[in-house]
Amino acid sequence: MRILFVGDVMGQVGQDAIATYLPKLKRRYKPQVTIVNGENATKGRGINQEVYKNFLTAGADVITMGNHTWDNNEIFDFIGGAKKLVRPLNFPSETTPGAGYTIVNVNTEKLAVINLQGNVFMGQNLANPFLTVKPLIAELREQTPNIFIDLHAETTSEKEAMAWYLDGQVSAVIGTHTHVQTSDNRVLPDGTAFLSDVGFTGPYNGILGMTRENVIGRFLEQMPTRFNVQEDSPAVLSGCVIDVDGKTGHAKKIERILINPDHPYFDD
């Protein structure tokens, strides 16, 4: 089983990068499952139904989210019927719409996709992601050993701790949220693929995708500033490809993908 994961799509530049490159990446890598994090997709804050459907049309099988899940109010109108949209599992289950995981059929195998949000420096008081996900994994493993986790978190320590905590119990723990791709991709000793942050897909010449002037001004003046997506920019696309033994759920390989003007994409 091969999984293609694309990180944190941001704004129109990110949407255009998905439309341009996702079909090409699918032809090149031939993944059985394609996952896209879309929590910044609509003007940098949340996702709407049109963008969700466009990602599916471009080739995504599952859309994961994060701390900006609820920033676009339109999500409340469609998340209940969006079977391929997954919000963080550790929001309160009794009051939060949508689902924290989904299961994708892959020929004779299945892949469970879980979205989690970290607690450190995230500004929200959610349930402990470690304690929340553990019983779900035990339940899911009765159906499939193939489990992918998008951990949307700020600190590398929280993400690395989760990977080691679940090593051998899930196929992959891949970090999102910081918008900067890390180079620590590896397969842990018991078979879990790990990457602290897969990076983001959006404006290459912004600051984490936001307008440079506003971000720099915030640092200079220490005054409240509204951040907007840097739309007049070439794109960066960040992702990874993971090969998994579909029978055991153990990862065999993880490879990073980075496309930007300094790392241009070349067709085979």
N, C-alpha and C positions, 0 to 999 in steps of 0.2 A: 504494500500500500504506500502510495506517495501522496504527501500532503503539501500543498502550496499555501503559504500564509503571507498576506500583504498587510503591512502595518498602517494604522492611524491615517486614513484618508482625510485630507483637510481641504475644504473649500472647492471652488470650481477648478482650480489648477489640479488638485488631487483627483477630482472626478474625471477630468480629461485624461489624466495619466492612466487611470484604470481603463477607460474606454480604448485608449491607444495600446497599452502594453499588456493588459491582462490576457487578451486572446493570443498574443504572441508568446507570452510566457507559458500559457497552457499548451500551445503547440510544441514549444521547445521541451518542456519538462514532463508533459503528459501526466499530470497529477490525477489521482482518482477523486480527491476532495480538494476544493479550493475555498479558503476562508479569508475574509477581508474584515479588518476592524474599521467600522464606519462611524465612530462616535464624534468625529469632527467634520463629517462630510458636508453638511449643509451650512455654508457660511461660517465654518469653524466651530459650530455649536450644535451638536446633535445631528439628527438625520430626519428627513421627511420621507413620505411614501414614494414619491417620484424617484428620488435618489436610490432608495432601497431597491425598487424594481429595476432601475438602470443597472445596478451592480449585479443583480441576478441575470439580467440579459447579457452582460459582459462576460459572465462565466462563473460568478461566485456561487457556491453552494450554501454557505453560512455567513452571516454578518454578525460580528461580535461588537460589543459596545464598551462603555467605561464610565468615568465620572461625569461626562457631559451627556449621558443618555437622555436626560429629561429636559435639556435646554431648549429643544424645539417642541413646542406644545402639540404639534401635529402628531407626534408619536403616540399620544394617548388615543388617537382616533383609529390607529391601525395595528398597534403592537399585539393586540389580542388575537388577531388573525394572521399575523406575520410569523409563520411557522419556522422560517429560516433566520429570524432575528433573535439574538440571544443577549440579554442584559446581565449585569453582574448578579451572580447567584446569591451573594450575601446581603442584598437588600431585604427588608422584612417580607417574608413570603406571604404573610396574611394580607398585606395591604398593597403590595407592589404588582402592577400588571406585567404581563409577559412571563417568559421562562428564563431560568438561569443556565439551562443546557438544552441540547437537542441531540438526536441520534440520526446519523446519515447512513443509509444503506449503500454499501460498496460491494457490488456483485454478491458474493456469498458471505461477506464480512460486514461488520458495522463499525462506525467510528462515532464515539460520543464526543461532543464539543462543549466544553464548560467555559463560561466567562466568570472571572473573579475580579474583585477590586481590593487592592491593598488598603491598609489602614494608616500607615506611617506617612505623615505630611500630606494627606489627601483631603483634609478639611471636612470629612464626613465621618460620622460615628456609625459605621456599619458593623455587622457581626464579624467576629474573628474569621478570616478566610480559611485559616488552617483547620479550625474546628468545624466550620461549616461544610467544607468540601470532603472531609474524611469519610463520613457515613455515606455520602452520595457515591463516592468511588467504590466502596464495598458493594453497594447496590448495583451500580453499573457493571461491575466486573462479573456479575452473574449473567449478563447479556453479552459483554464483549471485553476483551483485554485492551482494546484500542481506544485510548482516551487522550484527547488533546485539551490543554488548558491555556487560555489567553489570560494571563495575570496582569491586569491593568494597575500598575503601582509605580510609586515614585522612586523608592530606594532599591539599589542593586542588592542590598543585604536581604530585604524581605523577599525579593524574587529568587535569589539564590537559595535562601533557606527553604522556600517552598519546594524548589526542585529537589534538593537533597532529602527533604522530609518525605517526598512522594517517589523517590527514585525506585524504579522497579514496579511501581503500582500504576503509573500512567506512562503514556508514550512520549509526551512532550509537555514541558512547561516553558512557554514563550512569553517574554515580557513585552508590554506596550506602555505607552503614556509619555515617556520622556522625549520622544521625537528624535532621538539621536541613536543611530544604530551602534551597538557595541560589537566587539570582535571576540567575544568569549564563547562562541558557539562550540558545543561539545556534546558527546553522549556520555552521561554519567555511568559509573561502573555497573549498575544493575539494569541499564537499558533505557533511561529517560533522557531524551534530547532536551538541551537547555540553551537559551540565549537570553541574556539580561534584558535587552531591548531590541526589537526587530527594526526600530526606526519608523519614520513616517513617510507618507506619500502626499506631496503638496508642493508649495512654493519653495524652491531651492534658495532663493535670495532673500527670504524673510528671516526672522529670528524665531526659530521653532515654528515657522509658518506665518507668524504675525508680522505686521508692518514694522520695519526697522526703526523708523522715527519715533513711534509711540513707545516701543520697548526701551530704546535708548533714553528717551525723555523721562521715562519712569525712574530709571536708574540715576539720572542727573538731578531731577527735581524732587524725587520722593513724594510725588503727588499722584492721586488716583487718576488713572488713564484708561480709556476704553481701548482694548486691543481689537484690531480688525485684521482679517486675513490679507496677506500681501499677494494680491491677485496678479500684478504685473511682473511675473517672474517665470522663468523656465521651471520645469518640474523635477522633482526627485521622486523616485519610487523605491521603497525599501521593503524587503521581504525575506523569506527563507523557504527552502525546500527540505522536507524531512522524509526519509525512507524508513518505513516501519515494517517489521515482520507481522503480517496480519494474523498469524496464528498465535503468537506469544504476546503481541503488543509492544515488544521491545524495539526501540529505535536502533537503526543500523548506521545512519549517517544524517548529518544536518549541514546544509550549505547556505550561506548568506547570499542574498540578491541585492544589488545596489545599482540603480540607474539614475544618472544625473549628467549634466554637461561635462563634468570631469571624469565620469565613468559611463560613457555612452553605450547604448544598446546596439548590438550588432546581430542581425539575423544570421542564422546558420546557413 
